[in-house]
Amino acid sequence: MMKAIPVKEAVGSILCHDVTRIVPGEFKGRAFKKGHLITAEDVPDLLEIGKEHIYVLEMPPGIIHENEAAERIARAAAGRGLVLTDTSEGRVNIKAAYTGLLKIDVEGLFSVNYIDDIVLGTLHSGHRVDQGRAVAGARVVPLVIEEEKIRRVEEICGARYPLIEVRPFKSWRIGVITTGSEVYHGRIKDAFGPVVKKKFADLGSEVIDQVFVSDEREMTVRAIQDFLNRGAEMIVLTGGMSVDPDDQTPASIRAAGASVVTYGAPTFPGAMFMLAYIGDVPVVGLPGCVMYYKATIFDLVVPRLLAGEKVTREDIVALGHGGFCAGCAECRYPVCGFGKGALC
């Protein structure tokens, strides 16, 4: 309901219309936007532009302004690792408080957005986000909204808490085994090690050592066991992941006593990926594409491991929807569709 009141009595009221400022020969434009919540600091400006009275919105009980609604939606949805921005034009953004793995309760998000007039949009779940990155935005469609709808959002978020969170990456001790007689005997230079070390360093983990082994299965098994004895929290094998007869890495991982989650992933690049566990220690076989492409199966799975997730075969299978890299001339991962079709 609209009513006209004196400007001096309007503090705390909501404008029902845009207010225009005109400076002859210099400026003509909007000084205050419809929906603006009038503050004491606004009164002199309104009087200066000739507004003795203004039309404001009178809200009955049970109706709240869009700014309050957006703030309540954002507070209800945000879990750990997130901070909220100030409200701007009826919208609140949710940002990452630190670098980590973004997790969205996708079913809960659907339930929230199924409520009329509610808008809560997020980035895709299961991917790394850097500190300060906006990961979600919350607002409502109308200028004012029934408070009951916001309570329903709060109930959904409370029952499924957290709807949105950033899980911190743990600092892991990583052992790297590079297989292949050509590298072991020094016939070619290893190119895999520097790439993998940088990727883990960017995620906050340390490669404690890189060892080189030939194509002999027993040598690789001994290297795996040695890293386990040294307290490695994850073991990564590079090279020898194809189905060629002399590529023995998958067989070596099995021979070391690992329980295999998957050999093969529905992703391009990254199809010849292997994930296994020896006890609680993940053992990862990386295909050669990790050396050459910015975004691969490494970037879809390893951050989830470092955030403490137990990755299952179902998780890997779900990557097939979205697991085809478009091969853009300039890679913008993770701002793309690669690996984002799955409900994480």
N, C-alpha and C positions, 0 to 999 in steps of 0.2 A: 504494500500500500504506500502511495506517495503522499507527501504533504510538504507545504512550504513553511520554512521556519527561518527566523533571523540567523544570519551567519554567526553572530556571537554566541548563539545557543546551540550551534551545530556540532560542537566537538563530540566525537564518538559516534556520529551519525554516518550514514552511507550515501554517497551521491547517487542520484538516479539518472544523471545525464552528464555528458562531457561539458566542461567549462572552458571557454575559449579566451585566450589572451590576445589582445591586439595592440601592437606598438606601431603607430602610423609610419609607413616607410621603412620599417625594420623587420617586423615579425607579425605573423598571424598564425596561430596554431593552438593545439590543445594544451591547456595548463594543468587541468585535472581530468582524470579519466572516470567515466561511469564505473561505479563500484568502489571508488576510492573511499577509504575510511578517514574521515576528517580529524585532524589533530589540532592542538592549540597553535602549533607553528603555522598551520595553513590559514588561520583566520586573517592575519594582516594581508596576506597575498590575495585572498578572495575579496576583501574590502578594496584593495588597491585597484583591482580590475573591475570594480563597480558592482559587486554582488552584495547587496544588502540582505537579500533573502535567497535561499536556494531550496531546491526540491530534494528531499532526502527520503530514504527508504525506511519505513517503519515496519519492523519485523515482529510478528506475533510470537507468542511462546511456541517452542518446537521448531522454529525456523532459524537457521544460522547462515552467516555470510560465507562466501566461497573461500575467503582466506582462512577462516577458522576450520572449515571443512578440509581443505587441502593439508593443513598442518596436522590435523587429527589422523587423516589417512596415512600420511607419511610416518608419523610417530608409531602408529599401530603396525605398519608393515616392516619397519626397519629393525633389524636385529644387530648383532655384534658387528663391529668393523665398519659402521656407517655413521655419517653425520648429515644433518639436514641444513639446507640453505634457508635464508630468510624467504618469506613469501614475496613473489613478484608477479603482478598481474594474475593473481589467483592461483599461482602454481608454486609448488615446493619441489626442489630437486633433492635427490638422495645421493650422496657422494661416498666414495671409498675413503675410509680413514687411514688405511694403509694398503700396501700392495698384498694381494692375496687372490684366492679363488672365489669368484662370485657364484653363489648358489641361490636359485630361485625355486620356491615351491610352486611349480607351474600350475598344478591343479587348484591350489589356493588362489593364485593370481587370477585364474579363470573365474572362480567363484566371486571374487571381489568385483571384477569388471562386468559380471553378469547383472549386477545391481544397476538399475537405471540411473543415469546421470553421473556415475562414478568413472573416473579415468585414472588408471594406474598402469603406466608403461615402463618396461625394464629392458635392459640389455639381455642377451642370451645367457642362460645358466651354464656353469661348468667351465668357464674360461677365466684366464688371468685378467685382473684389472689393477691398474696402478693407483697409488695414493693420489687422491684428489679427483679421480675420474668420476663424472656423473654416471650413475648406473641405473637411475630410475627417476621418474617424475610423477607427481600426484596433483590432481585437481578435480573439480567437478564442472559439469557443463553449464548449469545456470548460475546466475549471480547469487542466488540464495537457494538453500536446499533444506529439505526436511531432515531434522537431526536424527530421526529414526533410521534413515539410510546410513548415516555415518556410524551409528551404533552397530548396525549389522556388519559393516566393514570391520569394526573393532572386534566384534565377536568372532568373525572368521579368522582374523589375524591372531587373536588370542588363542584360539583352539589349535591353530596350525603353527604357532610361533617357532622359529622365525620365518616369516614369509620371504624375506630377503636378508641375506647376510654375506659377509666377506670372511672366509676362513683363512687365517694366516698360514703362510708357508712355514713349515718347520725347517730348521737347518739340519740337513742330513749329511752323513758321511757316505760318499759314493765311491765304489770301486769300479774301475773301467778295465775291461779285458778286450784287447784288440786281437782278433784272430786272423790268420792268413799267413801261409809260409812266405809269401813274397815280401810282406812287411817284416816278419820275424827275422828273415835272413838278410834284410837290408837292401833288397833289390828295388823296392820302391819306398818312398817316404810316406809315413802315416799322415793322412789329412783329416782323419776322423777325430782324433784326440782334442785338438784345439777347439773344434766346433762344439763338441760335447762339454768340454770344460767351461766354455763361455756360457753355454745355455744353462748349466747348473749354477754357475756363479750369478747369473742374472736372476735366478730364482732363490738365491740365498743359501745354496748348499755348496759343499766342498768336495771336490774329487781328491780323495786321500792318496790315490796312486793310480797309475795306468801301467798295466803289464801287457807284454806281447807274447803271443803263443803261436805255434804252428797250426797246421790243419789236423794235428793228431788229437783225437778225442780225449785221450787220457790226460794230455797236457792241459787242455781247457778245464777239465773236471778238477784237476789239482789246483788250478788258479782260482776257480770258484770257491773251493773249500778253504783255500788260504785266506781269501777275503772274508769269508765267514768267521774264521778264527781271529782275524784282525779287527772284528767288530764293525765291518761295513754294514750299513743299514739299507743299502740298495746296491745291487750289482748290475752293471750295464755291459752288454757284449756288443761289439761292433764288428761287422764283417761276417761273411760266411752264412748269410741268412737266406740265400736262394735255394732252389731245389737241385742245384748241380751236385753231382755225386761227391765232389771234394769239399762241399760246403757242409761242415760238420757242427756248426754252432747249435742248431735246434736239438740235434741228437745229444750233444754234450750237456746241454741244460737238463735234458731228461735224465741222462746218465748220472748227473750230480744229485739226483733225488728230488728234483723240483716237481711240484704239482702244476701242470700246465693249465692256464686259463684259456689261452688261445694261441694258435700259430696261424696267423693271417688275420687281417682286419679289413673291413669293407671301406677302405679309405684310399684315395689316390691324391698325393703320394703317401705311401706307407703300408701297402698291402702285405708285405712280407715281415710284418711285425710279430713279435712273440712276447707274451707276458706270462710269467710263472711265479710261484712262490716256493721258497724253502723255509718252512715255518712261517714267520711273519715278515721275512725279508723278500721284497720283490726282486725278481730277476727279469731283466728286460733285454730282449734282443732287438737291436735297432737296424733297420734296413739302410742301404746305402744312400737313399734319397735324403736322409737327414743332413748329409754333408752339403747338399746342393740347393735345397729349397728352404725358404724362410719359414714356411708353415708346413708341418707334416704331422704324422701320427704322434711324434714326440710331444708336440705342443697341445695335442688333444688329451693325452693320457698322463704324461709325467707330472704336470702341475697338480692333477687330482691326487696322485700318489703322495706328492710332497705336502699336500694339505691334510693328509691323514686318511684319505678314502681307501677303502678296500674295493678295487675295481674288479667287477665281475664280467663273466662272458656276456651277460645281458647288456651291460654297459657298452661293451665293444660292438656287439651286434647292432645296437641302436645308433651307432655312428654312421651306419650306411646311409641314412636319410640326411643328406648334407655333407657326406664324406667325400664328395668329388670336388677337388680344387679347380677353380675356373682358369687358373694359370694367367692371371692378370699381369700385364706388362710391368706394373708397379704393385708389388704385394703390400696390401694394407691390413693384413691379418693382425688382430682379430676382428677388425671392422669389415667383415665379409660373411659369406654364408658357410664357409668351410667348417664342417663338423657341427653345425648348429641345428640340424633337423631333429635331433633326438631330444626327448624330454628327460632332462638330467635331474 
